[in-house]
């Protein structure tokens, strides 16, 4: 079963949300998902870019009000 | 690792420049890019455990970074070291001039003292940026 955790990085500036995501990815199993909540527009662009570069997977990215919900699956 | 290494030469003590260097170093390191940072001149003061005066010297943007609680440069360097391949060297010449020892720097941050010649020699194989 896929585990999904949420990290709340609302109010944090670049590259805070990305760094927190990476730290949390180290703690979960391959196939697990992490949802990042962020109010930083730059991170909403940068996180999928980093995910692509290091070959994880962006499951979804959605803006609800001022908050970005970015779901990333650990692939390796 | 096939990615070109990033070499960062820091000489300014301005908060804005150190912030940018820390962001570049941390993001490159976590993006599977090896990073080496050479800290010299006024930049060495920023990394002292007990700097004389304000650690965060700079202009209006420094105030904004502090007011908005942007990630601290020292924390960013430490995260980069923890999550990627990032090494920091303090310039031995600047340390001599400022009368600093490795123990004077923030704990668990500086890998060793280093010389410019070795750093520049290593940097020939990668990309060098200066702050």
N, CA and C atoms of all chains as a GROMACS GRO file, in nm:
protein
  621
    1UNK      N    1   0.084  -0.120   0.000
    1UNK     CA    2   0.000   0.000   0.000
    1UNK      C    3   0.088   0.125   0.000
    2UNK      N    4   0.050   0.221  -0.084
    2UNK     CA    5   0.129   0.344  -0.095
    2UNK      C    6   0.101   0.434   0.024
    3UNK      N    7   0.209   0.472   0.092
    3UNK     CA    8   0.193   0.566   0.204
    3UNK      C    9   0.203   0.708   0.150
    4UNK      N   10   0.125   0.796   0.208
    4UNK     CA   11   0.129   0.935   0.163
    4UNK      C   12   0.142   1.026   0.285
    5UNK      N   13   0.245   1.108   0.282
    5UNK     CA   14   0.264   1.203   0.391
    5UNK      C   15   0.256   1.345   0.336
    6UNK      N   16   0.223   1.437   0.422
    6UNK     CA   17   0.212   1.577   0.381
    6UNK      C   18   0.311   1.660   0.460
    7UNK      N   19   0.384   1.746   0.389
    7UNK     CA   20   0.469   1.840   0.462
    7UNK      C   21   0.420   1.981   0.432
    8UNK      N   22   0.397   2.054   0.539
    8UNK     CA   23   0.337   2.187   0.528
    8UNK      C   24   0.448   2.292   0.526
    9UNK      N   25   0.477   2.346   0.407
    9UNK     CA   26   0.582   2.445   0.394
    9UNK      C   27   0.524   2.581   0.356
   10UNK      N   28   0.398   2.602   0.394
   10UNK     CA   29   0.336   2.732   0.366
   10UNK      C   30   0.412   2.842   0.439
   11UNK      N   31   0.443   2.949   0.368
   11UNK     CA   32   0.516   3.060   0.428
   11UNK      C   33   0.667   3.049   0.413
   12UNK      N   34   0.716   2.933   0.369
   12UNK     CA   35   0.861   2.916   0.353
   12UNK      C   36   0.903   2.960   0.212
   13UNK      N   37   1.022   3.016   0.204
   13UNK     CA   38   1.071   3.065   0.076
   13UNK      C   39   1.170   2.967   0.014
   14UNK      N   40   1.187   2.982  -0.117
   14UNK     CA   41   1.281   2.901  -0.196
   14UNK      C   42   1.422   2.908  -0.135
   15UNK      N   43   1.497   2.799  -0.124
   15UNK     CA   44   1.460   2.664  -0.164
   15UNK      C   45   1.409   2.578  -0.047
   16UNK      N   46   1.349   2.642   0.053
   16UNK     CA   47   1.303   2.570   0.173
   16UNK      C   48   1.214   2.451   0.142
   17UNK      N   49   1.103   2.470   0.065
   17UNK     CA   50   1.014   2.356   0.037
   17UNK      C   51   1.085   2.241  -0.036
   18UNK      N   52   1.173   2.274  -0.128
   18UNK     CA   53   1.248   2.170  -0.201
   18UNK      C   54   1.339   2.093  -0.106
   19UNK      N   55   1.412   2.165  -0.022
   19UNK     CA   56   1.506   2.099   0.069
   19UNK      C   57   1.430   2.009   0.168
   20UNK      N   58   1.316   2.055   0.213
   20UNK     CA   59   1.237   1.975   0.307
   20UNK      C   60   1.182   1.850   0.238
   21UNK      N   61   1.139   1.867   0.113
   21UNK     CA   62   1.092   1.750   0.037
   21UNK      C   63   1.203   1.646   0.025
   22UNK      N   64   1.322   1.691  -0.010
   22UNK     CA   65   1.434   1.599  -0.031
   22UNK      C   66   1.469   1.526   0.100
   23UNK      N   67   1.471   1.601   0.208
   23UNK     CA   68   1.500   1.539   0.339
   23UNK      C   69   1.395   1.433   0.371
   24UNK      N   70   1.270   1.462   0.342
   24UNK     CA   71   1.162   1.366   0.371
   24UNK      C   72   1.163   1.246   0.277
   25UNK      N   73   1.206   1.267   0.153
   25UNK     CA   74   1.214   1.154   0.059
   25UNK      C   75   1.311   1.049   0.108
   26UNK      N   76   1.413   1.092   0.183
   26UNK     CA   77   1.510   0.996   0.237
   26UNK      C   78   1.445   0.904   0.340
   27UNK      N   79   1.336   0.948   0.398
   27UNK     CA   80   1.276   0.875   0.510
   27UNK      C   81   1.165   0.779   0.468
   28UNK      N   82   1.119   0.789   0.343
   28UNK     CA   83   1.006   0.705   0.302
   28UNK      C   84   1.054   0.594   0.207
   29UNK      N   85   0.962   0.501   0.179
   29UNK     CA   86   0.996   0.387   0.094
   29UNK      C   87   0.971   0.421  -0.054
   30UNK      N   88   1.037   0.346  -0.143
   30UNK     CA   89   1.012   0.361  -0.287
   30UNK      C   90   0.864   0.333  -0.314
   31UNK      N   91   0.802   0.420  -0.391
   31UNK     CA   92   0.659   0.407  -0.421
   31UNK      C   93   0.572   0.495  -0.333
   32UNK      N   94   0.626   0.538  -0.219
   32UNK     CA   95   0.549   0.627  -0.132
   32UNK      C   96   0.539   0.767  -0.193
   33UNK      N   97   0.437   0.838  -0.149
   33UNK     CA   98   0.414   0.973  -0.202
   33UNK      C   99   0.424   1.077  -0.092
   34UNK      N  100   0.474   1.193  -0.130
   34UNK     CA  101   0.480   1.306  -0.037
   34UNK      C  102   0.410   1.424  -0.102
   35UNK      N  103   0.319   1.485  -0.026
   35UNK     CA  104   0.251   1.605  -0.074
   35UNK      C  105   0.315   1.727  -0.006
   36UNK      N  106   0.360   1.821  -0.088
   36UNK     CA  107   0.418   1.944  -0.034
   36UNK      C  108   0.314   2.055  -0.047
   37UNK      N  109   0.285   2.122   0.064
   37UNK     CA  110   0.199   2.239   0.060
   37UNK      C  111   0.290   2.361   0.061
   38UNK      N  112   0.275   2.447  -0.038
   38UNK     CA  113   0.367   2.561  -0.048
   38UNK      C  114   0.293   2.685  -0.099
   39UNK      N  115   0.334   2.799  -0.047
   39UNK     CA  116   0.281   2.926  -0.098
   39UNK      C  117   0.384   2.995  -0.186
   40UNK      N  118   0.496   2.928  -0.210
   40UNK     CA  119   0.605   2.987  -0.288
   40UNK      C  120   0.593   2.944  -0.434
   41UNK      N  121   0.565   3.041  -0.520
   41UNK     CA  122   0.542   3.012  -0.661
   41UNK      C  123   0.666   2.951  -0.727
   42UNK      N  124   0.784   3.001  -0.687
   42UNK     CA  125   0.909   2.950  -0.743
   42UNK      C  126   0.925   2.802  -0.714
   43UNK      N  127   0.889   2.762  -0.594
   43UNK     CA  128   0.902   2.620  -0.557
   43UNK      C  129   0.807   2.535  -0.639
   44UNK      N  130   0.690   2.591  -0.674
   44UNK     CA  131   0.594   2.517  -0.755
   44UNK      C  132   0.652   2.485  -0.893
   45UNK      N  133   0.743   2.570  -0.938
   45UNK     CA  134   0.809   2.544  -1.066
   45UNK      C  135   0.934   2.459  -1.047
   46UNK      N  136   1.006   2.487  -0.939
   46UNK     CA  137   1.136   2.421  -0.918
   46UNK      C  138   1.124   2.275  -0.875
   47UNK      N  139   1.025   2.246  -0.791
   47UNK     CA  140   1.014   2.109  -0.740
   47UNK      C  141   0.992   2.009  -0.854
   48UNK      N  142   0.897   2.032  -0.946
   48UNK     CA  143   0.882   1.937  -1.058
   48UNK      C  144   1.009   1.927  -1.144
   49UNK      N  145   1.081   2.037  -1.155
   49UNK     CA  146   1.205   2.036  -1.234
   49UNK      C  147   1.310   1.946  -1.167
   50UNK      N  148   1.321   1.961  -1.035
   50UNK     CA  149   1.417   1.876  -0.960
   50UNK      C  150   1.374   1.729  -0.967
   51UNK      N  151   1.244   1.705  -0.952
   51UNK     CA  152   1.191   1.568  -0.955
   51UNK      C  153   1.226   1.501  -1.088
   52UNK      N  154   1.210   1.577  -1.196
   52UNK     CA  155   1.240   1.524  -1.329
   52UNK      C  156   1.390   1.495  -1.342
   53UNK      N  157   1.472   1.587  -1.292
   53UNK     CA  158   1.617   1.572  -1.306
   53UNK      C  159   1.669   1.448  -1.233
   54UNK      N  160   1.619   1.426  -1.113
   54UNK     CA  161   1.673   1.314  -1.035
   54UNK      C  162   1.587   1.187  -1.049
   55UNK      N  163   1.490   1.194  -1.140
   55UNK     CA  164   1.413   1.075  -1.180
   55UNK      C  165   1.322   1.018  -1.071
   56UNK      N  166   1.254   1.108  -0.999
   56UNK     CA  167   1.138   1.066  -0.923
   56UNK      C  168   1.017   1.098  -1.012
   57UNK      N  169   0.896   1.110  -0.953
   57UNK     CA  170   0.779   1.135  -1.038
   57UNK      C  171   0.688   1.239  -0.973
   58UNK      N  172   0.649   1.339  -1.052
   58UNK     CA  173   0.548   1.434  -1.004
   58UNK      C  174   0.411   1.374  -1.034
   59UNK      N  175   0.339   1.339  -0.929
   59UNK     CA  176   0.208   1.275  -0.946
   59UNK      C  177   0.104   1.379  -0.983
   60UNK      N  178   0.105   1.491  -0.914
   60UNK     CA  179   0.009   1.597  -0.944
   60UNK      C  180   0.060   1.729  -0.890
   61UNK      N  181   0.012   1.835  -0.951
   61UNK     CA  182   0.045   1.969  -0.903
   61UNK      C  183  -0.079   2.055  -0.923
   62UNK      N  184  -0.125   2.114  -0.815
   62UNK     CA  185  -0.252   2.185  -0.820
   62UNK      C  186  -0.245   2.309  -0.730
   63UNK      N  187  -0.298   2.419  -0.780
   63UNK     CA  188  -0.304   2.541  -0.699
   63UNK      C  189  -0.446   2.559  -0.648
   64UNK      N  190  -0.462   2.562  -0.518
   64UNK     CA  191  -0.593   2.586  -0.458
   64UNK      C  192  -0.581   2.714  -0.376
   65UNK      N  193  -0.643   2.819  -0.425
   65UNK     CA  194  -0.624   2.950  -0.361
   65UNK      C  195  -0.479   2.991  -0.375
   66UNK      N  196  -0.416   3.024  -0.264
   66UNK     CA  197  -0.275   3.066  -0.267
   66UNK      C  198  -0.180   2.949  -0.243
   67UNK      N  199  -0.236   2.831  -0.230
   67UNK     CA  200  -0.153   2.718  -0.187
   67UNK      C  201  -0.132   2.618  -0.301
   68UNK      N  202  -0.006   2.585  -0.322
   68UNK     CA  203   0.028   2.481  -0.420
   68UNK      C  204   0.032   2.347  -0.348
   69UNK      N  205  -0.030   2.247  -0.412
   69UNK     CA  206  -0.026   2.109  -0.361
   69UNK      C  207   0.054   2.029  -0.464
   70UNK      N  208   0.172   1.988  -0.425
   70UNK     CA  209   0.261   1.916  -0.517
   70UNK      C  210   0.284   1.776  -0.461
   71UNK      N  211   0.240   1.677  -0.537
   71UNK     CA  212   0.254   1.538  -0.490
   71UNK      C  213   0.366   1.470  -0.569
   72UNK      N  214   0.461   1.416  -0.495
   72UNK     CA  215   0.579   1.354  -0.555
   72UNK      C  216   0.589   1.208  -0.510
   73UNK      N  217   0.616   1.121  -0.607
   73UNK     CA  218   0.635   0.978  -0.574
   73UNK      C  219   0.783   0.944  -0.577
   74UNK      N  220   0.828   0.875  -0.472
   74UNK     CA  221   0.968   0.831  -0.466
   74UNK      C  222   0.987   0.712  -0.560
   75UNK      N  223   1.078   0.723  -0.655
   75UNK     CA  224   1.095   0.619  -0.757
   75UNK      C  225   1.224   0.539  -0.743
   76UNK      N  226   1.312   0.582  -0.653
   76UNK     CA  227   1.440   0.509  -0.643
   76UNK      C  228   1.497   0.521  -0.504
   77UNK      N  229   2.988   0.998  -1.125
   77UNK     CA  230   2.882   1.094  -1.160
   77UNK      C  231   2.926   1.176  -1.283
   78UNK      N  232   2.841   1.187  -1.383
   78UNK     CA  233   2.883   1.249  -1.507
   78UNK      C  234   2.856   1.399  -1.512
   79UNK      N  235   2.778   1.451  -1.417
   79UNK     CA  236   2.744   1.593  -1.418
   79UNK      C  237   2.868   1.678  -1.391
   80UNK      N  238   2.877   1.794  -1.458
   80UNK     CA  239   2.988   1.886  -1.434
   80UNK      C  240   2.980   1.943  -1.294
   81UNK      N  241   3.091   1.942  -1.224
   81UNK     CA  242   3.094   1.995  -1.087
   81UNK      C  243   3.080   2.147  -1.089
   82UNK      N  244   3.024   2.199  -0.979
   82UNK     CA  245   3.009   2.343  -0.963
   82UNK      C  246   3.108   2.391  -0.857
   83UNK      N  247   3.185   2.493  -0.892
   83UNK     CA  248   3.283   2.551  -0.799
   83UNK      C  249   3.241   2.694  -0.768
   84UNK      N  250   3.226   2.721  -0.640
   84UNK     CA  251   3.179   2.852  -0.597
   84UNK      C  252   3.289   2.921  -0.517
   85UNK      N  253   3.328   3.038  -0.565
   85UNK     CA  254   3.431   3.118  -0.497
   85UNK      C  255   3.361   3.234  -0.427
   86UNK      N  256   3.371   3.237  -0.295
   86UNK     CA  257   3.303   3.341  -0.218
   86UNK      C  258   3.406   3.436  -0.159
   87UNK      N  259   3.387   3.566  -0.184
   87UNK     CA  260   3.479   3.662  -0.122
   87UNK      C  261   3.404   3.778  -0.055
   88UNK      N  262   3.277   3.797  -0.087
   88UNK     CA  263   3.201   3.905  -0.026
   88UNK      C  264   3.136   3.860   0.105
   89UNK      N  265   3.129   3.952   0.200
   89UNK     CA  266   3.060   3.925   0.325
   89UNK      C  267   2.917   3.972   0.325
   90UNK      N  268   2.870   4.022   0.210
   90UNK     CA  269   2.732   4.073   0.201
   90UNK      C  270   2.632   3.959   0.210
   91UNK      N  271   2.532   3.980   0.293
   91UNK     CA  272   2.430   3.878   0.316
   91UNK      C  273   2.366   3.831   0.184
   92UNK      N  274   2.331   3.925   0.098
   92UNK     CA  275   2.263   3.888  -0.027
   92UNK      C  276   2.348   3.792  -0.111
   93UNK      N  277   2.476   3.822  -0.119
   93UNK     CA  278   2.564   3.738  -0.202
   93UNK      C  279   2.584   3.600  -0.138
   94UNK      N  280   2.597   3.599  -0.006
   94UNK     CA  281   2.615   3.471   0.063
   94UNK      C  282   2.487   3.388   0.054
   95UNK      N  283   2.372   3.456   0.061
   95UNK     CA  284   2.243   3.387   0.045
   95UNK      C  285   2.238   3.319  -0.092
   96UNK      N  286   2.275   3.393  -0.196
   96UNK     CA  287   2.268   3.340  -0.332
   96UNK      C  288   2.366   3.224  -0.350
   97UNK      N  289   2.485   3.240  -0.294
   97UNK     CA  290   2.585   3.132  -0.303
   97UNK      C  291   2.534   3.007  -0.232
   98UNK      N  292   2.472   3.025  -0.117
   98UNK     CA  293   2.421   2.911  -0.040
   98UNK      C  294   2.307   2.843  -0.114
   99UNK      N  295   2.219   2.922  -0.175
   99UNK     CA  296   2.108   2.864  -0.251
   99UNK      C  297   2.162   2.784  -0.369
  100UNK      N  298   2.257   2.843  -0.442
  100UNK     CA  299   2.313   2.775  -0.560
  100UNK      C  300   2.383   2.646  -0.517
  101UNK      N  301   2.460   2.654  -0.409
  101UNK     CA  302   2.535   2.536  -0.363
  101UNK      C  303   2.440   2.425  -0.320
  102UNK      N  304   2.340   2.460  -0.241
  102UNK     CA  305   2.248   2.359  -0.187
  102UNK      C  306   2.166   2.294  -0.298
  103UNK      N  307   2.111   2.377  -0.387
  103UNK     CA  308   2.026   2.323  -0.493
  103UNK      C  309   2.107   2.237  -0.590
  104UNK      N  310   2.227   2.282  -0.623
  104UNK     CA  311   2.311   2.201  -0.712
  104UNK      C  312   2.346   2.068  -0.646
  105UNK      N  313   2.382   2.074  -0.518
  105UNK     CA  314   2.423   1.951  -0.448
  105UNK      C  315   2.310   1.850  -0.441
  106UNK      N  316   2.190   1.896  -0.413
  106UNK     CA  317   2.077   1.802  -0.403
  106UNK      C  318   2.029   1.757  -0.541
  107UNK      N  319   2.077   1.824  -0.645
  107UNK     CA  320   2.043   1.785  -0.782
  107UNK      C  321   2.150   1.694  -0.841
  108UNK      N  322   2.221   1.627  -0.754
  108UNK     CA  323   2.321   1.528  -0.791
  108UNK      C  324   2.438   1.589  -0.865
  109UNK      N  325   2.471   1.714  -0.830
  109UNK     CA  326   2.585   1.781  -0.889
  109UNK      C  327   2.689   1.808  -0.780
  110UNK      N  328   2.809   1.756  -0.792
  110UNK     CA  329   2.910   1.783  -0.689
  110UNK      C  330   2.943   1.933  -0.682
  111UNK      N  331   2.958   1.983  -0.560
  111UNK     CA  332   2.984   2.126  -0.540
  111UNK      C  333   3.102   2.144  -0.445
  112UNK      N  334   3.191   2.236  -0.481
  112UNK     CA  335   3.299   2.275  -0.390
  112UNK      C  336   3.293   2.426  -0.372
  113UNK      N  337   3.303   2.470  -0.247
  113UNK     CA  338   3.294   2.612  -0.215
  113UNK      C  339   3.424   2.657  -0.150
  114UNK      N  340   3.482   2.764  -0.202
  114UNK     CA  341   3.605   2.820  -0.146
  114UNK      C  342   3.571   2.956  -0.086
  115UNK      N  343   3.591   2.967   0.046
  115UNK     CA  344   3.548   3.088   0.118
  115UNK      C  345   3.669   3.171   0.152
  116UNK      N  346   3.671   3.295   0.102
  116UNK     CA  347   3.788   3.378   0.124
  116UNK      C  348   3.747   3.521   0.161
  117UNK      N  349   3.846   3.605   0.181
  117UNK     CA  350   3.830   3.749   0.211
  117UNK      C  351   3.721   3.772   0.316
  118UNK      N  352   3.637   3.870   0.291
  118UNK     CA  353   3.539   3.909   0.394
  118UNK      C  354   3.432   3.801   0.418
  119UNK      N  355   3.419   3.708   0.324
  119UNK     CA  356   3.318   3.602   0.342
  119UNK      C  357   3.350   3.512   0.461
  120UNK      N  358   3.479   3.502   0.500
  120UNK     CA  359   3.512   3.412   0.611
  120UNK      C  360   3.443   3.457   0.740
  121UNK      N  361   3.422   3.589   0.752
  121UNK     CA  362   3.363   3.640   0.877
  121UNK      C  363   3.220   3.588   0.900
  122UNK      N  364   3.149   3.569   0.789
  122UNK     CA  365   3.009   3.524   0.799
  122UNK      C  366   3.001   3.387   0.867
  123UNK      N  367   3.103   3.307   0.849
  123UNK     CA  368   3.097   3.167   0.895
  123UNK      C  369   3.160   3.147   1.033
  124UNK      N  370   3.200   3.257   1.097
  124UNK     CA  371   3.257   3.245   1.232
  124UNK      C  372   3.148   3.211   1.333
  125UNK      N  373   3.186   3.130   1.432
  125UNK     CA  374   3.092   3.099   1.540
  125UNK      C  375   3.046   3.226   1.609
  126UNK      N  376   3.141   3.312   1.638
  126UNK     CA  377   3.110   3.435   1.709
  126UNK      C  378   3.165   3.555   1.632
  127UNK      N  379   3.095   3.595   1.525
  127UNK     CA  380   3.147   3.705   1.445
  127UNK      C  381   3.146   3.837   1.524
  128UNK      N  382   3.247   3.918   1.498
  128UNK     CA  383   3.248   4.051   1.560
  128UNK      C  384   3.144   4.135   1.485
  129UNK      N  385   3.045   4.184   1.553
  129UNK     CA  386   2.940   4.262   1.486
  129UNK      C  387   2.833   4.173   1.428
  130UNK      N  388   2.753   4.231   1.340
  130UNK     CA  389   2.638   4.162   1.283
  130UNK      C  390   2.682   4.065   1.173
  131UNK      N  391   2.639   3.940   1.184
  131UNK     CA  392   2.670   3.841   1.080
  131UNK      C  393   2.605   3.881   0.947
  132UNK      N  394   2.485   3.937   0.954
  132UNK     CA  395   2.406   3.963   0.833
  132UNK      C  396   2.420   4.108   0.789
  133UNK      N  397   2.535   4.142   0.732
  133UNK     CA  398   2.554   4.280   0.686
  133UNK      C  399   2.513   4.289   0.540
  134UNK      N  400   2.448   4.399   0.508
  134UNK     CA  401   2.405   4.415   0.369
  134UNK      C  402   2.307   4.528   0.355
  135UNK      N  403   2.243   4.533   0.242
  135UNK     CA  404   2.152   4.642   0.212
  135UNK      C  405   2.008   4.607   0.244
  136UNK      N  406   1.920   4.672   0.170
  136UNK     CA  407   1.776   4.656   0.194
  136UNK      C  408   1.734   4.510   0.179
  137UNK      N  409   1.795   4.440   0.084
  137UNK     CA  410   1.751   4.303   0.060
  137UNK      C  411   1.787   4.211   0.176
  138UNK      N  412   1.896   4.243   0.243
  138UNK     CA  413   1.933   4.165   0.361
  138UNK      C  414   1.822   4.175   0.466
  139UNK      N  415   1.771   4.297   0.484
  139UNK     CA  416   1.663   4.317   0.582
  139UNK      C  417   1.539   4.237   0.541
  140UNK      N  418   1.509   4.240   0.411
  140UNK     CA  419   1.392   4.166   0.362
  140UNK      C  420   1.409   4.016   0.386
  141UNK      N  421   1.527   3.965   0.357
  141UNK     CA  422   1.552   3.821   0.378
  141UNK      C  423   1.532   3.782   0.523
  142UNK      N  424   1.576   3.869   0.614
  142UNK     CA  425   1.561   3.841   0.757
  142UNK      C  426   1.415   3.857   0.800
  143UNK      N  427   1.352   3.965   0.753
  143UNK     CA  428   1.212   3.990   0.790
  143UNK      C  429   1.121   3.876   0.744
  144UNK      N  430   1.146   3.829   0.622
  144UNK     CA  431   1.059   3.725   0.563
  144UNK      C  432   1.101   3.584   0.606
  145UNK      N  433   1.207   3.578   0.686
  145UNK     CA  434   1.256   3.448   0.734
  145UNK      C  435   1.293   3.354   0.619
  146UNK      N  436   1.368   3.406   0.523
  146UNK     CA  437   1.421   3.320   0.416
  146UNK      C  438   1.516   3.219   0.479
  147UNK      N  439   1.533   3.102   0.416
  147UNK     CA  440   1.623   3.002   0.473
  147UNK      C  441   1.761   3.061   0.502
  148UNK      N  442   1.816   3.029   0.619
  148UNK     CA  443   1.945   3.085   0.657
  148UNK      C  444   2.057   3.021   0.574
  149UNK      N  445   2.153   3.102   0.526
  149UNK     CA  446   2.260   3.047   0.442
  149UNK      C  447   2.336   2.933   0.508
  150UNK      N  448   2.363   2.944   0.637
  150UNK     CA  449   2.438   2.837   0.705
  150UNK      C  450   2.357   2.708   0.707
  151UNK      N  451   2.227   2.720   0.731
  151UNK     CA  452   2.141   2.602   0.728
  151UNK      C  453   2.138   2.541   0.587
  152UNK      N  454   2.134   2.628   0.485
  152UNK     CA  455   2.132   2.577   0.347
  152UNK      C  456   2.259   2.501   0.313
  153UNK      N  457   2.374   2.556   0.353
  153UNK     CA  458   2.499   2.484   0.329
  153UNK      C  459   2.498   2.349   0.402
  154UNK      N  460   2.451   2.349   0.525
  154UNK     CA  461   2.448   2.223   0.602
  154UNK      C  462   2.354   2.120   0.538
  155UNK      N  463   2.240   2.169   0.488
  155UNK     CA  464   2.146   2.077   0.421
  155UNK      C  465   2.210   2.021   0.294
  156UNK      N  466   2.279   2.108   0.221
  156UNK     CA  467   2.346   2.064   0.098
  156UNK      C  468   2.450   1.956   0.128
  157UNK      N  469   2.523   1.973   0.238
  157UNK     CA  470   2.624   1.874   0.279
  157UNK      C  471   2.558   1.742   0.317
  158UNK      N  472   2.444   1.754   0.386
  158UNK     CA  473   2.376   1.635   0.436
  158UNK      C  474   2.310   1.556   0.323
  159UNK      N  475   2.255   1.629   0.226
  159UNK     CA  476   2.172   1.564   0.124
  159UNK      C  477   2.243   1.546  -0.010
  160UNK      N  478   2.362   1.603  -0.025
  160UNK     CA  479   2.432   1.594  -0.152
  160UNK      C  480   2.582   1.590  -0.132
  161UNK      N  481   2.653   1.613  -0.242
  161UNK     CA  482   2.800   1.611  -0.237
  161UNK      C  483   2.850   1.755  -0.237
  162UNK      N  484   2.869   1.810  -0.120
  162UNK     CA  485   2.906   1.952  -0.105
  162UNK      C  486   3.021   1.964  -0.006
  163UNK      N  487   3.126   2.029  -0.050
  163UNK     CA  488   3.240   2.052   0.040
  163UNK      C  489   3.272   2.201   0.048
  164UNK      N  490   3.306   2.245   0.168
  164UNK     CA  491   3.341   2.385   0.188
  164UNK      C  492   3.485   2.395   0.239
  165UNK      N  493   3.561   2.485   0.178
  165UNK     CA  494   3.700   2.507   0.219
  165UNK      C  495   3.717   2.653   0.258
  166UNK      N  496   3.783   2.676   0.369
  166UNK     CA  497   3.815   2.812   0.409
  166UNK      C  498   3.955   2.846   0.357
  167UNK      N  499   3.968   2.960   0.295
  167UNK     CA  500   4.095   3.005   0.236
  167UNK      C  501   4.200   3.021   0.347
  168UNK      N  502   4.310   2.950   0.334
  168UNK     CA  503   4.411   2.955   0.440
  168UNK      C  504   4.474   3.093   0.449
  169UNK      N  505   4.485   3.161   0.335
  169UNK     CA  506   4.542   3.297   0.338
  169UNK      C  507   4.451   3.393   0.416
  170UNK      N  508   4.319   3.387   0.386
  170UNK     CA  509   4.224   3.476   0.456
  170UNK      C  510   4.219   3.442   0.605
  171UNK      N  511   4.230   3.312   0.636
  171UNK     CA  512   4.232   3.272   0.778
  171UNK      C  513   4.354   3.330   0.848
  172UNK      N  514   4.470   3.325   0.781
  172UNK     CA  515   4.592   3.381   0.840
  172UNK      C  516   4.578   3.530   0.863
  173UNK      N  517   4.528   3.599   0.762
  173UNK     CA  518   4.514   3.746   0.772
  173UNK      C  519   4.418   3.783   0.884
  174UNK      N  520   4.308   3.709   0.895
  174UNK     CA  521   4.207   3.742   0.996
  174UNK      C  522   4.238   3.677   1.132
  175UNK      N  523   4.344   3.597   1.138
  175UNK     CA  524   4.380   3.532   1.264
  175UNK      C  525   4.280   3.426   1.308
  176UNK      N  526   4.229   3.352   1.211
  176UNK     CA  527   4.125   3.252   1.242
  176UNK      C  528   4.180   3.109   1.236
  177UNK      N  529   4.124   3.023   1.320
  177UNK     CA  530   4.153   2.880   1.315
  177UNK      C  531   4.024   2.809   1.273
  178UNK      N  532   4.036   2.682   1.232
  178UNK     CA  533   3.916   2.608   1.190
  178UNK      C  534   3.811   2.601   1.302
  179UNK      N  535   3.858   2.595   1.426
  179UNK     CA  536   3.765   2.589   1.539
  179UNK      C  537   3.682   2.717   1.555
  180UNK      N  538   3.726   2.824   1.490
  180UNK     CA  539   3.652   2.950   1.502
  180UNK      C  540   3.526   2.952   1.415
  181UNK      N  541   3.517   2.855   1.324
  181UNK     CA  542   3.401   2.853   1.234
  181UNK      C  543   3.285   2.774   1.294
  182UNK      N  544   3.166   2.800   1.241
  182UNK     CA  545   3.046   2.728   1.282
  182UNK      C  546   3.073   2.577   1.273
  183UNK      N  547   3.026   2.502   1.372
  183UNK     CA  548   3.053   2.358   1.377
  183UNK      C  549   2.994   2.283   1.257
  184UNK      N  550   3.062   2.177   1.217
  184UNK     CA  551   3.013   2.084   1.113
  184UNK      C  552   2.982   2.152   0.980
  185UNK      N  553   3.064   2.250   0.943
  185UNK     CA  554   3.037   2.319   0.818
  185UNK      C  555   3.160   2.317   0.726
  186UNK      N  556   3.272   2.366   0.774
  186UNK     CA  557   3.392   2.376   0.691
  186UNK      C  558   3.465   2.242   0.694
  187UNK      N  559   3.496   2.189   0.574
  187UNK     CA  560   3.563   2.060   0.566
  187UNK      C  561   3.711   2.071   0.603
  188UNK      N  562   3.775   2.177   0.552
  188UNK     CA  563   3.916   2.197   0.586
  188UNK      C  564   3.959   2.334   0.538
  189UNK      N  565   4.082   2.373   0.577
  189UNK     CA  566   4.142   2.492   0.518
  189UNK      C  567   4.194   2.452   0.381
  190UNK      N  568   4.201   2.547   0.289
  190UNK     CA  569   4.247   2.511   0.155
  190UNK      C  570   4.318   2.627   0.088
  191UNK      N  571   4.388   2.594  -0.018
  191UNK     CA  572   4.460   2.696  -0.094
  191UNK      C  573   4.392   2.724  -0.227
  192UNK      N  574   4.412   2.846  -0.274
  192UNK     CA  575   4.348   2.889  -0.399
  192UNK      C  576   4.400   2.811  -0.520
  193UNK      N  577   4.528   2.781  -0.517
  193UNK     CA  578   4.587   2.712  -0.633
  193UNK      C  579   4.520   2.577  -0.657
  194UNK      N  580   4.505   2.502  -0.549
  194UNK     CA  581   4.440   2.370  -0.560
  194UNK      C  582   4.295   2.386  -0.605
  195UNK      N  583   4.225   2.484  -0.547
  195UNK     CA  584   4.084   2.504  -0.581
  195UNK      C  585   4.070   2.539  -0.729
  196UNK      N  586   4.151   2.633  -0.777
  196UNK     CA  587   4.142   2.673  -0.918
  196UNK      C  588   4.181   2.558  -1.010
  197UNK      N  589   4.277   2.479  -0.967
  197UNK     CA  590   4.318   2.364  -1.047
  197UNK      C  591   4.202   2.265  -1.060
  198UNK      N  592   4.138   2.237  -0.947
  198UNK     CA  593   4.021   2.146  -0.950
  198UNK      C  594   3.909   2.206  -1.035
  199UNK      N  595   3.892   2.337  -1.026
  199UNK     CA  596   3.780   2.404  -1.094
  199UNK      C  597   3.795   2.402  -1.247
  200UNK      N  598   3.914   2.371  -1.295
  200UNK     CA  599   3.933   2.365  -1.441
  200UNK      C  600   3.842   2.260  -1.505
  201UNK      N  601   3.803   2.163  -1.426
  201UNK     CA  602   3.722   2.054  -1.482
  201UNK      C  603   3.572   2.084  -1.471
  202UNK      N  604   3.536   2.196  -1.410
  202UNK     CA  605   3.393   2.224  -1.390
  202UNK      C  606   3.358   2.368  -1.422
  203UNK      N  607   3.252   2.414  -1.358
  203UNK     CA  608   3.204   2.551  -1.381
  203UNK      C  609   3.229   2.633  -1.256
  204UNK      N  610   3.291   2.749  -1.274
  204UNK     CA  611   3.326   2.834  -1.160
  204UNK      C  612   3.238   2.959  -1.158
  205UNK      N  613   3.180   2.986  -1.043
  205UNK     CA  614   3.104   3.111  -1.025
  205UNK      C  615   3.158   3.183  -0.902
  206UNK      N  616   3.150   3.316  -0.905
  206UNK     CA  617   3.210   3.398  -0.799
  206UNK      C  618   3.102   3.483  -0.733
  207UNK      N  619   3.102   3.486  -0.600
  207UNK     CA  620   3.010   3.572  -0.527
  207UNK      C  621   3.089   3.662  -0.434
   0.00000   0.00000   0.00000
